[in-house]
Amino acid sequence: MTSLHFDSACLTHAGGRDDNEDNCGQADGCWVVADGLGGHGGGEVASQVAVETLLAAAAQGSLIDPAALSSAILAADQAITARQAAEQRLAQMRTTIVVLVSDGRTALWAHIGDSRLYQFRDGRVRVQTADHSVPQALANAGEIGTAEIRQHPDRNRLLRSLGNGKPTRPTMSDQPLALQSGDAFLLCTDGFWEYVTEPEMEIALAKSTSPQHWLDEMQRLLQGRAPEGHDNYTALAIFAEAPGVSP
């Protein structure tokens, strides 16, 4: 299989808040989004440390292996823990994380918390990660429908995060996925997916000629319906195409 070419774009915005505690980053074959928690600048630090640690690990060698990717996420957790110990004001900082890695032929992903990854094939959602949150647990138990997660009163209660002093326990794809030309990925924080539904993601994708165009279409929907004071939001979009093929 010929190695695919990636085109990607990222947006991150404070939303209706004074500070943006989200972070996103990308390097060759690695894309990361993190949603920091902790306030007083701590969330911003936690998310930045997580993103930088993952990108540094990817620069040292391929993460297209569940053990290697899990080890990189553990390193991010340890880096956050070290900063917590070093600076008292950061003692309560935590972050979610979602990461996609690829060698151009296969892709692997992992997440902790309620930042999500979506994979689209033939314009439709093929994969959607399941949040580590109280509403997701209720949905898994059949007590609420998955559509109710977005507006559930406990939607901000996370069951897993980096920096919480517990084992990292990332959820990741069982094995690398064979990519196809035309595949698209969306990594985003809850401040983004809360206001853009999966069918709307698909419709926006169908209209889009580039990852940036796709993000702009979805951001327009978000800004039209998010209430005053809404959360930070971040999204990273990736198109995988055969060399010489335009979306």
Secondary structure, DSSP 8 states (H G I E B T S, - for coil): ----EEEEEEEEE-TTSSS--EEEEEETTEEEEEEEESSTTHHHHHHHHHHHHHHHHHHHS---SHHHHHHHHHHHHHHHHHHHHH-GGGTT-EE-EEEEEE-SSEEEEEEESS-EEEEEETTEEEEE---SBHHHHHHHTTSS-GGGTTT-TTTT-BS--BTSSS----EE-SS-EE--TT-EEEEE-HHHHTSS-HHHHHHHHHH-SSHHHHHHHHHHHHHHH--TT---EEEEEEEEE-TT---
